[in-house]
C-alpha cells in the first residue's frame, strides 16, 4: 500500500489552498442562477486563482498546527477561505484607491469598465465597472463565509474560529474607513501607524494565526503569544508594502508606482517625509503628492524627496525593529520546533520581498 504524505512546506501548502479554492469555485458553477450573465462568476474565478502570496491561509494553517491541530484537508479548506475574504478586500480596496492594476492584470472594476466601453453599452463605463466590482467583492465575502463553515471541522471548532474571523472582518472595514479619514486628516505618523495596524497588520498575520489556533481550541496564553509575534510582523509587512508601492518594480509588484502617490495615500513613509522636509521640499510635496495628474517625472521627484529627507531609511529601520521584535516573541512562544521554523520562514517571506 502506498501512503501519500501531503506537503506542508509553503509552496506545497499554496498548491493545496489553490486546489481547494478551485474545487469550491467549481462547485458554485452549477448553482449560478439561471438567466444571470456569467461574467461575474468567470471574472472572480480568474481573479481568485490568478496568484497571490497566500500569506493569510499560511498563517492560519500554522496557527492551527501551533495549537496541536493535525494536518488535514479541513484546516486547508478553512485557511483557504481567508483568501476569498482577501479577494473581497482587494477588489473593494482597488475601487477606493482608484487602482487600475492588480497582480499585473487589470483590476476587477477596470475589467468591467473596459467591457462596457468595448460593448458600446448605454451609461457610464466607469460607474458600471465600479458597481459590478462592488458586487464581485460582496460575493467573495459571502463565499468566504460559506467555505469556512463547510470546511469539515466540527461545529464547535468552526464556531470558535468564526468569532475571531468576525472580529477580523470588522477590523478590516473599520480600518479601511480610518484610512479614508486619515487621508483628509492630519497625516501624522501616529495616525498612519494606527491605520496599518487595524487595516492590514492584524488582518495579514495576527488574526489568521489566531483563527487557526482557535479552531484547534488553543488556550489564551498561546492566542496572546501569537499576537505578540503577529502584530509587529504585520506592521513590518505593511511598511514594506508601502515602500514597494513607491519604489517597487511594477513588473514584479503588478501595480503602478504612481497609484499611491496620485491618491495621496497617507502612509507612514510620507508622514515621515513631510515631517523632515525643508520649506522647498514641503512646497513640492504639497504640489505633487495627491495630484491625480502626476506623471513619471513628478513621481521621480517625489521619490528623490522621500530619500533625501531620510524617510525611506527610517522606514527600513522601523521594519527591522519590528521584524526583530516578532522573532524575539516567536522564540518565547509555546510552539513546537516545526511550527517555530515554519513561522520564522514565513516572517522572512513577508518582509524580505519585492512584491
Secondary structure, DSSP 8 states (H G I E B T S, - for coil): --------SHHHHHHHHHHHHHHHHHHHHTTS-TTS-SHHHHHHHHHHTS----HHHHHHHHHHHHTT----HHHHHHHHHHHHHHHHHHHHHHHHHT--EETTEE-HHHHHHHHHHHHT-SS-HHHHHHHHHHHHHHHHHHHHHHHHHTSSS-HHHHHHHHHHHHHHHHHHHHHHHHHHHHHTS---HHHHHHHHIIIIIIIIIIHHHHHHHHHTT--HHHHHHHHHHHHHHHHHHHHHHHHHHHHS-HHHHSS-TTHHHHHT---HHHHHHHHH--HHHHHHHHHHTT-TT--HHHHHHHHHHHHHTTHHHHHHHHHHHHHHHHHHHHHHSS--HHHHHHHHHHHHHHHS---
